[in-house]
Amino acid sequence: MSSAYMGKEIRSMSKLIILTIGVCLFVSCEKSDDVVAVSIDDDLRSYFDSFAAEGAARGIQVDYQSAQVEGVIQDIDENISGQCQHNADGPDRVVVDRDYWDQIAHMQREFIIFHELGHCFLDRSHLDDRDGNGICVSIMHSSSSTCRNMYNSTTRSGYLDELFSE
């Protein structure tokens, strides 16, 4: 082989090596989305699963890991039954007060979880609209003093249609 041919091949190999190193550095230095594993308390899991199923039935894919939304039961300050805690440095968190959770029935549990997931997952704000009878038109109302909450097994479907409509 001639030395000119060997020189071209070495230059080609050098370029390939430099290109490969550059790509590797770019990929390894590229800002990654730090995805933190989310956790959902066992007592909340069935309600989170039900929210996901209701969303899917209405064309909304619910993926708590991708959305970085988790759920916990813990003590919260007085007069707060549940809240969505937005967190810039980690998963958003649905928090339900332990004492409140222990005292309420299934439909109330579903209501509080769905309401807080409305904030944390669907990014919904409060909606205090009411119908002519003073009944809340949305599960996303801010309190029972603004309208009458009529969430129950009979009205559930309509409330969930509204919840997932935006």
PyMOL commands that set and color helices and strands:
alter all, ss='L'
color gray80, all
select helices_A, chain A and resi 3-29+42-57+64-67+98-103+106-120+156-163
alter helices_A, ss='H'
color red, helices_A
select strands_A, chain A and resi 69-74+82-85+92-97
alter strands_A, ss='S'
color yellow, strands_A
deselect
rebuild
show_as cartoon
